Amino acid sequence: MFQWVLAAILIICGTSVFTACKDDDNTAVDDGLAEKVLGKWIHTDTDGEAVTTDMKSVYTFEKNGDALKGYYSMSMTESGVWAYNQETDVTLSGNNVTLTSHLADGVTSVVELTNVSVSGNDLRFTAKTTLSKDGQVTATYGPRQEHFTRAEADYTEAVVGLWEITFTSDNPEYESSEPYRELYRSDGTCSFYDLIDGQWVEEETNYCEYFADGPLFCFRWQKPGQEGRRENWEIVSCGNGEMVSKALHRRADGSTYTITAHLTKVE
């Protein structure tokens, strides 16, 4: 179990969320940082390189009395992480922010953000991550420069319902004009439907669930006799019975392509 948690935190802290560099003593202290970081933020790039959708995460900072409280959501295939509104403690000191998460099997993750800055809708920082188990340090990770952008829209409620879907892509392999349907329920479960001989037939699954946090839209499911699968999308728009979501993927040679899902609500 601990190895699973360690792998999860490696993804959370090493590539997807907050990851690290040294303090700059000349950085001016931002007295308004506690107010500026409030809200929902989605990962945009690491070290100047766009983050693929399957590696994205969303962080939310809220006021809890005079203190800050943090939550994060992400779905990572390689590590098995499935986190929706995972709670993390937040403390501020000048331009430094510390995030502390208490995980399974006595594991604690402490992520020290340094030189945190908020400019308009941009959140930038470097960080150092320390993992410990039962009070003993097991590993440290970093550094990397991270960039998050403010997520103005939250589609948690808007996605609920039955939708008919087609796909387009700048990679012809992923284009599909065949209609497909997905039902998203308010309890976080979902169902998939194929059109067979003019009838919509629900696909058999052992489990099928999703979450929407800000624009991040994540699924995981398993069909009988098969390994579990996942998809991550970023919602571009949702309203008036129409939804558009996109997923950025990177090939082995470093080039990227985008898949776009076009959804129409079925009344």
Secondary structure, DSSP 8 states (H G I E B T S, - for coil): -HHHHHHHHHHIIIIIS-------TTS---TTHHHHT-EEEEEEEETTEE--GGG-EEEEEEEETTEEEEEEEEEETTTTEEEEEEEEEEEEETTEEEEEEE-GGGEEEEEEEEEEEEETTEEEEEEEEEEEETTEEEEEE----EEEEE-----TTTT-EEEEEEEEESSGGG-EEEEEEEEE-TTSBEEEEEEETTEEEE---SEEEEEEETTEEEEEEE-TTS--EEEEEEEEEEETTEEEEEEEEE-TTS-EEEEEEEEEE--
